[in-house]
């Protein structure tokens, strides 16, 4: 079974003040003009991991994930009638939903850290459990993918 942990990180990572850190970046930017990358969307980081979940019906999956606060950002099919590949996002957290056989295994576990697990529990009518690290709920999407959703313990 595949397991993924999604976490929002605020701010940029500083590589330090050594040659490979901030000083090197400053030298590099002084030598290279700042040109925006047209393929990069505003507010997106340079690197990220986006889990891929296997779904049978991307439209039905998008509707289910909307209950968790995700919105569809884009979708692609090579031709009408061929499998869909969709990106959904909840703020900076993204998931890919794929109808392509072999892209991911059904039953994958994704962990989502959220600010208010009680709102999620209420939306889905499930109880919240308390662990030493978080208050959590576990959900299954229509395709059997597991989502553990938690608010970290303070």
C-alpha positions in Angstrom: 0.0 0.0 0.0 1.2 3.5 -0.8 1.1 6.2 1.9 1.6 9.9 1.4 1.8 12.7 3.9 0.7 16.2 2.7 1.8 19.2 4.7 1.6 22.9 4.0 4.9 24.6 4.6 4.8 28.4 5.0 7.8 30.4 3.6 10.8 29.5 1.6 13.6 27.2 2.7 16.9 29.0 3.3 19.9 27.0 2.4 22.2 28.8 4.9 24.9 31.3 4.4 27.5 29.0 3.0 28.5 28.8 -0.7 25.4 26.7 -1.5 23.1 28.9 0.5 21.9 32.5 0.5 25.2 34.0 -0.6 25.4 31.8 -3.6 21.8 32.6 -4.5 22.5 36.3 -4.2 25.5 36.0 -6.5 23.5 33.9 -9.0 20.6 36.3 -9.1 23.0 39.2 -9.5 24.4 37.5 -12.7 21.1 36.3 -14.1 18.2 38.7 -14.8 15.0 37.9 -13.1 12.6 36.6 -15.7 9.3 35.1 -14.6 8.6 31.6 -15.6 5.3 31.6 -17.6 4.6 28.0 -16.8 4.7 28.7 -13.1 1.5 29.8 -11.4 1.7 32.7 -8.9 2.3 31.5 -5.3 3.6 28.0 -6.3 6.9 26.8 -5.0 9.7 25.5 -7.1 9.4 21.9 -5.8 6.6 19.8 -4.5 5.2 16.2 -4.3 1.7 15.6 -5.6 0.2 12.2 -4.8 -1.7 10.4 -7.6 -4.8 8.6 -6.7 -6.5 6.0 -9.0 -10.2 6.8 -9.6 -12.7 5.1 -11.9 -14.7 8.3 -12.6 -12.8 11.6 -12.3 -16.0 13.7 -12.3 -17.5 11.7 -9.4 -14.3 11.8 -7.5 -14.0 15.6 -8.0 -17.5 16.0 -6.6 -16.6 13.8 -3.6 -13.4 15.7 -2.9 -15.3 19.0 -3.1 -16.8 18.0 0.3 -13.3 18.2 1.7 -12.7 21.6 0.3 -10.8 20.6 -2.9 -11.6 22.4 -6.2 -10.8 21.2 -9.7 -7.9 23.2 -11.2 -7.6 21.4 -14.5 -8.2 18.1 -16.3 -6.9 16.4 -19.4 -7.9 13.6 -21.8 -5.9 12.7 -24.9 -9.1 12.2 -26.8 -12.8 12.0 -25.9 -13.6 8.6 -24.3 -10.0 8.1 -23.1 -9.1 8.2 -19.4 -9.0 11.5 -17.6 -6.2 13.0 -15.5 -7.3 15.8 -13.1 -5.6 18.1 -10.6 -7.6 19.2 -7.5 -6.4 21.6 -4.8 -7.3 22.7 -1.4 -5.2 25.9 -0.9 -1.6 24.8 -1.5 -2.4 21.1 -1.1 -2.8 19.3 -4.4 -3.8 15.8 -5.5 -3.9 14.2 -9.0 -6.8 12.0 -9.8 -6.2 9.5 -12.6 -8.5 7.2 -14.5 -5.4 5.6 -16.2 -4.9 2.0 -15.1 -1.5 1.6 -13.6 -1.0 5.2 -12.4 -1.7 4.3 -8.8 -3.0 1.4 -6.7 -6.5 1.5 -5.3 -6.5 1.7 -1.5 -3.7 4.2 -1.2 -3.5 6.2 2.1 -3.0 10.0 2.0 -2.7 12.0 5.2 -4.1 15.5 5.2 -3.3 18.0 8.0 -6.0 20.5 8.3 -6.8 23.3 10.8 -10.3 22.0 11.7 -10.8 18.2 11.7 -14.2 18.7 13.5 -15.6 20.5 10.4 -14.5 17.5 8.2 -16.0 15.0 10.7 -19.3 16.9 10.7 -19.4 17.1 6.8 -18.9 13.3 6.6 -20.8 12.3 9.8 -17.8 10.4 11.3 -16.4 10.4 14.8 -13.1 12.1 15.6 -10.5 9.9 17.3 -7.7 11.3 19.5 -4.1 10.1 19.0 -1.0 11.5 20.8 0.0 13.4 17.6 -3.4 14.6 16.3 -7.2 14.5 16.4 -8.2 12.5 13.3 -10.9 11.0 11.1 -10.4 8.3 8.4 -12.4 8.4 5.2 -12.6 6.4 2.0 -13.3 8.0 -1.3 -15.7 6.3 -3.8 -12.7 4.4 -5.2 -11.5 3.0 -1.9 -8.6 5.4 -1.4 -8.0 6.1 2.3 -7.7 9.6 3.6 -6.6 10.2 7.2 -7.5 13.8 8.0 -6.1 15.3 11.2 -5.5 18.4 13.2 -2.2 18.2 15.1 -2.3 18.0 18.9 -1.1 21.1 20.7 
